[in-house]
Amino acid sequence: MNKLLKKLSALGCVLLLALALTAPAYAEGEADAAQPAAVEETQDNTIGLKAIAAGIAIGIAAAGGAVGMGLTTAKSAEGIARQPEAEGKIRATMMLGLVFIETAIIYALLVVILIIFVL
């Protein structure tokens, strides 16, 4: 129970930090006289929502990748400790898995860049 409470509080802190870092997206800029107020308000909303979506997406991808990399490294070290003669095969498989995990994180970063600049 104590372990679960620690995990939930850590998750809450991470989410609070993500929301705090996206707060500048809500900052109000100078109004342009040529645009009506309704159009400007809609554009500001979409920019803010894009920032929140990008922050949450990259945060989840990075957290998932970090957990996956940590588990992979821990299990490979455990496997090498149990069977030192299989060290080469275990290390090669671990490196291949880490590359795939890192590739997934890079794909998430590309999606976030697309969300920010294209949509």
Backbone hydrogen bonds, N-H to C=O, Kabsch-Sander energy under -0.5 kcal/mol:
donor,donor_aa,acceptor,acceptor_aa,energy
5,L,1,M,-2.2
6,K,2,N,-1.9
7,K,3,K,-2.1
8,L,4,L,-2.6
9,S,5,L,-2.2
10,A,6,K,-2.2
11,L,7,K,-2.4
12,G,8,L,-2.3
13,C,9,S,-2.2
14,V,10,A,-2.2
15,L,11,L,-2.5
16,L,12,G,-2.4
17,L,13,C,-2.4
18,A,14,V,-2.4
19,L,15,L,-2.3
20,A,16,L,-2.2
21,L,17,L,-2.2
22,T,18,A,-1.0
23,A,20,A,-0.9
25,A,22,T,-1.4
26,Y,23,A,-2.0
27,A,24,P,-1.2
35,Q,32,D,-0.8
40,E,36,P,-1.8
41,E,37,A,-2.4
42,T,38,A,-2.0
43,Q,39,V,-2.2
44,D,40,E,-2.3
45,N,41,E,-2.0
46,T,42,T,-2.2
47,I,43,Q,-2.1
48,G,44,D,-2.2
49,L,45,N,-2.5
50,K,46,T,-2.3
51,A,47,I,-2.1
52,I,48,G,-2.3
53,A,49,L,-2.6
54,A,50,K,-2.6
55,G,51,A,-2.4
56,I,52,I,-2.5
57,A,53,A,-2.5
58,I,54,A,-2.4
59,G,55,G,-1.8
60,I,56,I,-2.5
61,A,57,A,-2.2
62,A,58,I,-2.5
63,A,59,G,-2.5
64,G,60,I,-2.7
65,G,61,A,-2.4
66,A,62,A,-2.5
67,V,63,A,-2.3
68,G,64,G,-2.5
69,M,65,G,-2.7
70,G,66,A,-2.3
71,L,67,V,-2.5
72,T,68,G,-2.4
73,T,69,M,-2.5
74,A,70,G,-2.4
75,K,71,L,-2.6
76,S,72,T,-2.2
77,A,73,T,-2.3
78,E,74,A,-2.1
79,G,75,K,-2.5
80,I,76,S,-2.5
81,A,77,A,-2.1
82,R,78,E,-1.8
83,Q,79,G,-2.5
86,A,83,Q,-1.6
87,E,84,P,-1.3
90,I,86,A,-2.4
91,R,87,E,-2.7
92,A,88,G,-2.3
93,T,89,K,-2.3
94,M,90,I,-2.4
95,M,91,R,-2.5
96,L,92,A,-2.1
97,G,93,T,-2.2
98,L,94,M,-2.6
99,V,95,M,-2.1
100,F,96,L,-1.9
101,I,97,G,-2.2
102,E,98,L,-2.5
103,T,99,V,-2.2
104,A,100,F,-1.9
105,I,101,I,-1.7
106,I,102,E,-2.2
107,Y,103,T,-2.3
108,A,104,A,-1.9
109,L,105,I,-2.0
110,L,106,I,-2.2
111,V,107,Y,-2.2
112,V,108,A,-2.3
113,I,109,L,-2.3
114,L,110,L,-2.2
115,I,111,V,-2.4
116,I,112,V,-2.3
117,F,113,I,-2.5
118,V,114,L,-2.2
119,L,114,L,-1.6
